[in-house]
Amino acid sequence: MKIAVPRESDADETRVAATPDTVKKLIGLGATVSVEKGAGVASRILDADFKDAGATISASAAATLKDADVVLKVRRPNADELKAMKSGALVIATMDPYGHEDEVKAMAEAGVAAFAMEFMPRITRAQVMDVLSSQANLAGYQAVIEGAYEYDRAMPMMMTAAGTVPAARVFVMGAGVAGLQAIATARRLGAVVSATDVRPAAKEQVESLGAKFIAVEDEEFKQAETAGGYAKQMSEEYQKKQAELVASHIAKQDIVITTALIPGRPAPKLVSKDMLASMKPGSVIVDLAVERGGNVEGAKPGKVATVSNVKIVGHLNMAGRIGASASALYAKNLFAFLETMIDKETKSLKPDWEDQLVTATVLTRDGKVVHPAFAPAEA
């Protein structure tokens, strides 16, 4: 059983899909592990570290992927990588399939069994495999660090002989995993923190972290959560009322962090240019949804834009900006999932295609797109 860990081909990707720790564990399960040269450098993992853990270092992606039974990646494989993979290989990564149906089809045509880690069900057994949570946690933390960097004042209140420095006011929009970590981090740095979310359960979570909860708490608000714990799309009427409340609140803030995402849809617009114009000059907004179109009007992917004297931070791959920490968690997510598909006695691959974890995440298999969200409708 050969497991391949290629270097990520995306120039902005710092993460790697394995660490020396997970390599040791995979070898303990009977695998041989091939890691492409330089795969972990951006995450502070040297080839020598992988080699000491028992991996073979391969000179190229093609050599790494050749005859591999399992391929572990951070991002969806590109066309060249697919050509180097054997038919029937299991490919485990964050696939970002929405809006990329042609790439999903290409994986099916390549004959690989592709698993999208972001589709992992939110059940107790799968918590250790939840890449959305592990990476969003770090993204929320890093968003505050990036916001503090762009904000040219101190975050905590400081009382000195020369006068008092007021605490920064931080507003977090969206209190999911990323938002809650952003709240906690901003509080640690001494900011006065408030937050909003359309899910009723978020109120208690926000307040438990010492932040003030801001929302229109009407009947629609009380029903605004899916069974899976995600936010529902709200009505136009509610969005208007919420926008009016947020607009009055946002004008008083120094740093705003937006985290709102709805699976499979463009990011909802939360901050308009009128809201930006109402903010104090020098204020900062960090848009964590910029890769999905952004929550902020005027946000530019991969750049720090300035609109109405407000900085809008649109860094891509926020978790990847702390690649060493992100890779450590991501690699553990992948190992935990792959371990469920390895027979401990025979030390061979033995996926249970009826397992809930597998059926929820598998995109392609046996030359077909099999996930119900992407499979072609039967005639």
C-alpha positions as CSV (number, residue, x, y, z in Angstrom):
1,M,0.0,0.0,0.0
2,K,1.7,3.1,-1.3
3,I,0.7,6.5,0.0
4,A,1.8,9.6,-1.9
5,V,2.2,13.2,-0.6
6,P,3.0,15.5,-3.5
7,R,4.0,19.1,-3.1
8,E,1.1,21.5,-3.6
9,S,1.1,23.0,-7.1
10,D,-0.8,26.2,-6.1
11,A,1.8,28.9,-5.7
12,D,-0.2,30.4,-2.7
13,E,-0.5,27.1,-0.9
14,T,1.9,26.7,2.1
15,R,0.3,23.7,3.6
16,V,1.2,20.0,3.2
17,A,-1.1,17.0,3.6
18,A,1.2,15.0,5.9
19,T,3.6,15.6,8.8
20,P,6.4,13.4,10.2
21,D,4.0,12.4,12.9
22,T,1.3,11.2,10.5
23,V,3.9,9.5,8.3
24,K,5.1,7.4,11.2
25,K,1.5,6.4,12.0
26,L,0.8,5.5,8.3
27,I,3.9,3.3,8.2
28,G,2.7,1.7,11.4
29,L,-0.4,0.7,9.6
30,G,1.6,-1.1,6.9
31,A,2.0,1.6,4.3
32,T,5.0,2.9,2.4
33,V,5.0,6.7,2.1
34,S,6.4,8.7,-0.8
35,V,6.8,12.5,-0.2
36,E,7.8,14.8,-3.0
37,K,11.0,16.8,-2.5
38,G,10.2,20.2,-0.8
39,A,6.6,19.3,-0.1
40,G,6.8,20.5,3.5
41,V,9.3,23.4,3.3
42,A,6.6,26.1,3.4
43,S,5.3,24.5,6.6
44,R,8.7,24.3,8.2
45,I,9.0,20.6,7.5
46,L,12.3,19.6,5.9
47,D,12.8,16.6,3.6
48,A,15.1,15.2,6.3
49,D,12.3,15.3,8.8
50,F,10.0,13.2,6.5
51,K,12.9,10.8,5.8
52,D,13.7,10.4,9.5
53,A,10.0,9.4,10.0
54,G,10.4,6.7,7.4
55,A,9.2,8.3,4.2
56,T,10.9,8.0,0.8
57,I,11.7,11.4,-0.8
58,S,10.9,11.5,-4.5
59,A,12.4,14.0,-6.9
60,S,9.2,14.9,-8.8
61,A,5.4,14.8,-8.6
62,A,5.3,12.1,-11.2
63,A,7.7,9.8,-9.3
64,T,5.7,10.5,-6.0
65,L,2.4,9.7,-7.5
66,K,3.4,6.7,-9.7
67,D,1.5,3.5,-8.6
68,A,0.2,5.2,-5.4
69,D,-2.8,3.6,-3.9
70,V,-3.7,6.7,-1.9
71,V,-2.9,10.3,-2.6
72,L,-3.1,12.9,0.2
73,K,-3.4,16.5,-0.9
74,V,-4.4,19.9,0.4
75,R,-6.1,21.0,-2.8
76,R,-7.9,19.3,-5.6
77,P,-5.4,17.6,-8.1
78,N,-4.7,19.4,-11.4
79,A,-4.7,17.8,-14.8
80,D,-1.0,16.9,-14.7
81,E,-1.3,15.3,-11.3
82,L,-4.3,13.2,-12.5
83,K,-2.3,11.9,-15.5
84,A,0.4,10.6,-13.1
85,M,-2.1,8.8,-10.9
86,K,-3.2,5.2,-11.5
87,S,-6.8,4.3,-12.1
88,G,-8.5,3.3,-8.8
89,A,-6.3,5.4,-6.6
90,L,-8.0,7.1,-3.6
91,V,-7.4,10.9,-3.6
92,I,-8.2,12.7,-0.4
93,A,-8.2,16.5,-0.3
94,T,-10.3,19.6,0.1
95,M,-11.8,19.5,-3.3
96,D,-13.7,22.8,-3.5
97,P,-16.1,21.2,-6.1
98,Y,-18.9,23.9,-6.2
99,G,-18.4,25.8,-9.4
100,H,-15.7,23.4,-10.6
101,E,-17.9,20.6,-12.0
102,D,-15.6,20.1,-15.0
103,E,-12.7,19.4,-12.6
104,V,-14.9,16.9,-10.7
105,K,-15.7,15.2,-14.0
106,A,-12.0,15.1,-14.9
107,M,-11.3,13.2,-11.7
108,A,-14.0,10.7,-12.6
109,E,-12.5,10.3,-16.1
110,A,-9.1,9.7,-14.6
111,G,-10.6,6.7,-12.7
112,V,-9.7,7.9,-9.2
113,A,-11.9,7.7,-6.2
114,A,-11.9,11.4,-5.0
115,F,-13.0,12.3,-1.5
116,A,-13.9,15.9,-0.5
117,M,-12.9,16.4,3.1
118,E,-15.0,19.5,3.4
119,F,-18.1,17.2,3.1
120,M,-17.3,15.3,6.2
121,P,-20.5,14.9,8.2
122,R,-20.7,16.8,11.5
123,I,-21.1,13.8,13.8
124,T,-19.2,12.8,16.9
125,R,-17.2,10.1,15.2
126,A,-16.0,12.5,12.5
127,Q,-14.9,15.4,14.7
128,V,-11.3,14.5,14.5
129,M,-11.6,14.5,10.7
130,D,-13.4,17.9,10.4
131,V,-11.0,20.0,8.2
132,L,-13.5,22.9,8.0
133,S,-13.3,23.3,11.7
134,S,-9.6,22.8,12.1
135,Q,-8.7,25.2,9.3
136,A,-11.5,27.8,10.1
137,N,-10.2,27.9,13.7
138,L,-6.8,29.0,12.6
139,A,-8.3,31.3,10.0
140,G,-10.3,33.1,12.7
141,Y,-7.2,33.5,14.8
142,Q,-5.1,34.8,11.9
143,A,-7.8,37.2,10.8
144,V,-7.5,39.1,14.1
145,I,-3.7,39.1,13.8
146,E,-3.9,40.5,10.2
147,G,-6.5,43.0,11.3
148,A,-4.3,44.2,14.2
149,Y,-1.3,44.4,11.9
150,E,-3.2,46.8,9.5
151,Y,-4.7,48.8,12.4
152,D,-2.1,51.3,13.4
153,R,-3.1,51.6,17.0
154,A,-2.9,49.4,20.2
155,M,-5.6,46.8,20.7
156,P,-5.9,46.8,24.6
157,M,-6.7,49.8,26.7
158,M,-3.5,51.1,28.3
159,M,-3.5,53.5,31.2
160,T,-0.2,55.4,31.3
161,A,1.2,58.5,33.0
162,A,1.0,60.2,29.6
163,G,-2.7,59.4,29.1
164,T,-5.0,56.5,28.3
165,V,-5.0,54.5,25.1
166,P,-8.6,53.3,24.4
167,A,-9.3,49.7,23.6
168,A,-10.0,48.8,20.0
169,R,-13.5,47.9,19.1
170,V,-13.8,44.7,17.1
171,F,-17.0,43.4,15.5
172,V,-17.1,39.8,14.2
173,M,-19.8,39.0,11.6
174,G,-20.6,35.3,11.7
175,A,-20.1,33.3,14.8
176,G,-19.2,29.9,13.4
177,V,-15.8,28.2,14.2
178,A,-13.8,31.0,12.6
179,G,-15.9,33.7,14.2
180,L,-15.7,32.3,17.6
181,Q,-12.0,31.9,17.5
182,A,-11.7,35.5,16.2
183,I,-13.8,36.7,19.2
184,A,-11.6,34.7,21.6
185,T,-8.4,36.0,20.0
186,A,-9.6,39.7,19.9
187,R,-10.6,39.4,23.6
188,R,-7.2,38.0,24.5
189,L,-5.6,41.0,22.8
190,G,-7.7,43.3,25.0
191,A,-10.3,44.6,22.5
192,V,-13.9,45.4,23.2
193,V,-15.7,42.7,21.1
194,S,-19.1,42.4,19.7
195,A,-20.5,39.8,17.2
196,T,-23.5,38.9,15.1
197,D,-24.9,35.7,13.5
198,V,-28.3,34.6,12.2
199,R,-28.2,31.4,14.2
200,P,-30.0,31.6,17.6
201,A,-27.5,29.1,19.2
202,A,-24.7,31.6,18.5
203,K,-25.9,34.1,21.0
204,E,-25.0,32.0,24.0
205,Q,-21.7,31.1,22.5
206,V,-20.8,34.7,21.7
207,E,-21.7,35.9,25.2
208,S,-19.8,33.0,26.8
209,L,-16.7,34.4,25.3
210,G,-17.3,37.8,26.8
211,A,-18.6,39.5,23.6
212,K,-21.8,41.5,23.1
213,F,-24.3,39.8,20.7
214,I,-25.9,42.0,18.0
215,A,-28.9,40.8,16.0
216,V,-32.6,41.3,15.2
217,E,-34.1,38.6,17.4
218,D,-37.5,38.1,15.8
219,E,-39.3,34.9,14.9
220,E,-37.4,34.3,11.7
221,F,-34.2,34.6,13.7
222,K,-35.3,31.8,16.0
223,Q,-35.7,29.4,13.1
224,A,-32.5,30.4,11.2
225,E,-30.5,27.2,11.5
226,T,-30.3,24.0,9.5
227,A,-30.2,20.5,11.1
228,G,-26.5,20.4,10.3
229,G,-25.8,23.5,12.2
230,Y,-25.3,25.8,9.3
231,A,-26.9,29.2,8.8
232,K,-30.0,29.3,6.6
233,Q,-30.5,31.9,3.8
234,M,-32.6,34.6,5.4
235,S,-35.5,36.5,3.8
236,E,-35.0,39.9,2.2
237,E,-37.1,41.5,4.9
238,Y,-34.9,40.1,7.7
239,Q,-31.7,40.9,5.8
240,K,-32.9,44.6,5.5
241,K,-33.7,44.8,9.2
242,Q,-30.4,43.2,10.2
243,A,-28.5,45.4,7.7
244,E,-29.9,48.5,9.4
245,L,-28.9,47.3,12.8
246,V,-25.4,46.4,11.6
247,A,-25.0,49.7,9.7
248,S,-25.5,51.7,12.9
249,H,-23.2,49.4,14.9
250,I,-20.4,49.1,12.3
251,A,-19.9,52.9,12.2
252,K,-18.5,52.8,15.7
253,Q,-16.0,49.9,15.1
254,D,-12.3,49.9,14.5
255,I,-11.8,46.4,13.2
256,V,-14.5,44.2,11.5
257,I,-14.0,40.6,10.6
258,T,-16.5,38.9,8.3
259,T,-16.8,35.1,8.1
260,A,-20.2,34.4,6.5
261,L,-20.3,31.5,4.1
262,I,-23.2,29.3,2.9
263,P,-22.1,25.9,1.4
264,G,-22.4,25.9,-2.3
265,R,-23.4,29.5,-2.7
266,P,-21.6,32.8,-3.2
267,A,-20.7,34.6,0.0
268,P,-23.6,36.9,1.2
269,K,-22.8,40.6,1.0
270,L,-22.8,42.0,4.5
271,V,-20.9,45.3,4.3
272,S,-21.9,47.8,1.7
273,K,-20.0,50.8,0.4
274,D,-22.3,53.1,2.4
275,M,-21.4,51.2,5.6
276,L,-17.7,51.6,4.7
277,A,-18.2,55.3,4.2
278,S,-19.7,55.5,7.7
279,M,-16.7,54.0,9.4
280,K,-13.9,56.0,10.9
281,P,-10.8,56.6,8.7
282,G,-8.2,54.0,9.4
283,S,-10.6,51.3,10.3
284,V,-9.9,47.8,9.0
285,I,-12.1,45.0,7.7
286,V,-10.9,41.4,7.2
287,D,-13.0,39.5,4.7
288,L,-12.6,35.7,5.3
289,A,-15.1,34.9,2.6
290,V,-13.2,36.7,-0.2
291,E,-12.5,33.5,-2.1
292,R,-16.3,33.0,-2.5
293,G,-16.9,36.5,-3.7
294,G,-16.5,38.2,-0.4
295,N,-18.8,39.6,2.3
296,V,-17.5,43.2,1.8
297,E,-18.3,45.4,-1.2
298,G,-14.9,46.4,-2.7
299,A,-12.9,43.5,-1.3
300,K,-10.2,42.3,-3.7
301,P,-9.0,38.7,-3.5
302,G,-5.3,38.5,-2.5
303,K,-5.0,42.2,-1.8
304,V,-5.5,44.9,0.8
305,A,-7.9,47.3,-0.8
306,T,-8.8,50.8,0.5
307,V,-12.3,52.1,0.1
308,S,-13.5,55.3,1.9
309,N,-10.2,55.3,3.9
310,V,-11.1,51.9,5.2
311,K,-8.6,49.0,4.6
312,I,-10.2,45.8,3.4
313,V,-8.0,42.8,3.9
314,G,-8.7,40.1,1.3
315,H,-5.9,37.6,1.9
316,L,-6.5,34.3,0.2
317,N,-6.0,31.0,2.2
318,M,-5.9,32.7,5.6
319,A,-5.2,29.4,7.4
320,G,-2.2,28.9,5.0
321,R,-0.7,32.1,6.3
322,I,0.3,30.0,9.4
323,G,1.1,26.9,7.4
324,A,3.0,25.0,10.0
325,S,0.1,25.0,12.4
326,A,-2.5,24.5,9.7
327,S,-0.6,21.5,8.2
328,A,-0.2,19.9,11.6
329,L,-4.0,19.9,12.1
330,Y,-4.9,19.1,8.5
331,A,-2.6,16.1,8.3
332,K,-4.2,14.7,11.5
333,N,-7.7,15.2,9.9
334,L,-6.6,13.2,6.8
335,F,-4.9,10.5,8.8
336,A,-8.0,9.9,11.0
337,F,-10.2,9.5,7.9
338,L,-7.8,7.3,6.0
339,E,-7.3,5.1,9.1
340,T,-10.9,4.1,8.9
341,M,-10.3,2.6,5.4
342,I,-7.3,0.5,6.3
343,D,-7.7,-3.1,7.5
344,K,-5.6,-3.4,10.7
345,E,-5.1,-7.2,10.3
346,T,-4.1,-7.4,6.6
347,K,-2.6,-3.9,6.6
348,S,-4.3,-3.2,3.3
349,L,-6.8,-0.7,1.9
350,K,-10.4,-1.8,2.6
351,P,-12.8,1.1,2.2
352,D,-16.4,0.4,3.4
353,W,-18.3,2.1,0.6
354,E,-21.5,2.0,2.8
355,D,-19.8,3.8,5.7
356,Q,-21.5,7.2,6.4
357,L,-18.1,9.0,6.3
358,V,-17.4,7.5,2.8
359,T,-20.8,8.1,1.3
360,A,-20.8,11.7,2.5
361,T,-17.4,12.6,1.1
362,V,-16.9,10.5,-2.1
363,L,-17.2,12.5,-5.3
364,T,-16.1,10.1,-7.9
365,R,-15.6,6.4,-8.2
366,D,-15.2,3.8,-10.9
367,G,-15.1,6.4,-13.6
368,K,-18.3,8.2,-12.5
369,V,-19.3,11.2,-10.6
370,V,-21.2,9.6,-7.7
371,H,-21.9,12.4,-5.2
372,P,-25.6,13.3,-5.4
373,A,-24.8,17.1,-5.6
374,F,-22.8,16.6,-8.7
375,A,-23.8,13.4,-10.4
376,P,-25.6,13.9,-13.7
377,A,-29.4,13.3,-13.6
378,E,-30.4,9.9,-14.9
379,A,-32.5,10.0,-18.0
